[in-house]
Amino acid sequence: MRGYFADDLLLIVPTNAPKGVRLFGEVLGSHKGALVLALTAQSRATQEITVDLTGVHYIADSALEILVALANHLPSPQRLVIRATPALALRERFAAQGWDHIEILQLIDV
């Protein structure tokens, strides 16, 4: 990733404090490749990778599946931290899929 990804629906930018990525717009299943590239690049630089979804107003379940799959493939002691507004209902959506007990995945409501 050259530092960012942008199309008509989504903007992904790297962040340094905390280390990770910030997303803006709508995240669809078609953005899986961009998510994988962005998070893989960030995973080389830090133990805690933050995905800031506070600028996202819609995220598809298939995009959440990619985040969970990436978290599950992180080597210990790395972990994935997802920051999101309650409007995305991630706690409920993760609980419905049984993802709320994944130790290397942390949800933070902001």
C-alpha positions as CSV (number, residue, x, y, z in Angstrom):
1,M,0.0,0.0,0.0
2,R,1.4,3.4,-0.9
3,G,0.2,5.0,2.3
4,Y,-3.5,5.2,1.4
5,F,-6.4,3.7,-0.6
6,A,-9.3,5.6,-2.1
7,D,-12.2,4.9,-4.3
8,D,-15.7,6.3,-4.6
9,L,-16.9,4.8,-1.3
10,L,-13.9,4.3,1.0
11,L,-10.7,6.1,2.1
12,I,-8.0,4.2,4.1
13,V,-5.1,6.1,5.6
14,P,-2.3,4.9,7.8
15,T,-2.0,6.3,11.3
16,N,1.0,6.6,13.5
17,A,-0.5,7.3,16.9
18,P,-1.8,4.7,17.4
19,K,-0.2,2.6,14.7
20,G,-2.8,1.3,12.3
21,V,-5.3,2.6,9.8
22,R,-8.3,4.9,9.7
23,L,-11.2,4.3,7.4
24,F,-13.8,6.8,6.1
25,G,-17.0,6.1,4.2
26,E,-18.5,2.7,3.4
27,V,-16.6,-0.6,3.7
28,L,-17.9,-3.3,1.4
29,G,-16.8,-6.8,0.6
30,S,-15.1,-5.5,-2.5
31,H,-12.6,-3.7,-0.2
32,K,-11.2,-6.9,1.2
33,G,-8.0,-6.6,-0.8
34,A,-7.3,-3.0,0.3
35,L,-8.0,-4.0,3.9
36,V,-5.6,-6.9,3.8
37,L,-2.8,-4.8,2.2
38,A,-3.3,-1.9,4.6
39,L,-3.3,-4.1,7.7
40,T,-0.5,-6.4,6.6
41,A,1.7,-3.3,6.1
42,Q,0.9,-2.0,9.5
43,S,1.3,-5.4,11.2
44,R,5.0,-5.3,10.4
45,A,5.5,-2.2,12.5
46,T,3.7,-2.7,15.8
47,Q,2.3,-5.1,18.4
48,E,-1.1,-3.4,18.6
49,I,-2.7,-2.6,15.2
50,T,-5.6,-0.2,15.5
51,V,-8.4,-0.1,12.9
52,D,-10.2,3.2,13.4
53,L,-13.8,3.0,12.0
54,T,-15.1,6.2,13.6
55,G,-15.3,7.7,10.1
56,V,-17.3,4.8,8.7
57,H,-21.0,4.9,8.4
58,Y,-21.5,1.4,7.0
59,I,-19.4,-1.8,7.1
60,A,-20.5,-5.1,5.4
61,D,-20.3,-8.4,7.3
62,S,-17.9,-9.7,4.7
63,A,-15.5,-6.8,5.6
64,L,-15.8,-7.7,9.3
65,E,-15.0,-11.3,8.4
66,I,-11.7,-10.1,6.9
67,L,-10.8,-8.2,10.0
68,V,-11.5,-11.2,12.2
69,A,-9.5,-13.5,9.8
70,L,-6.6,-11.1,9.9
71,A,-6.7,-10.9,13.7
72,N,-6.8,-14.7,14.0
73,H,-3.6,-14.9,11.9
74,L,-1.6,-12.4,13.9
75,P,1.4,-13.9,15.7
76,S,1.4,-13.6,19.5
77,P,1.6,-11.1,21.2
78,Q,0.2,-8.9,18.4
79,R,-3.5,-7.9,18.6
80,L,-6.1,-6.0,16.6
81,V,-7.9,-3.1,18.2
82,I,-11.1,-1.9,16.4
83,R,-12.4,1.6,17.3
84,A,-15.9,2.3,16.2
85,T,-19.0,4.3,17.1
86,P,-22.0,2.5,18.6
87,A,-24.0,3.3,15.4
88,L,-22.1,0.4,13.6
89,A,-23.4,-2.0,16.3
90,L,-20.2,-4.0,16.2
91,R,-20.6,-5.5,19.7
92,E,-23.9,-7.0,18.7
93,R,-22.7,-8.1,15.3
94,F,-19.6,-9.7,16.8
95,A,-21.6,-11.5,19.5
96,A,-24.1,-12.8,16.9
97,Q,-21.2,-14.4,15.0
98,G,-19.4,-15.7,18.1
99,W,-16.4,-13.3,17.5
100,D,-16.8,-11.5,20.8
101,H,-14.6,-14.0,22.7
102,I,-11.5,-13.7,20.4
103,E,-8.8,-12.6,22.8
104,I,-6.5,-10.9,20.2
105,L,-9.4,-8.8,19.0
106,Q,-10.5,-5.8,21.1
107,L,-13.5,-3.5,20.3
108,I,-13.5,0.0,21.7
109,D,-16.7,2.1,21.5
110,V,-16.0,5.8,21.0
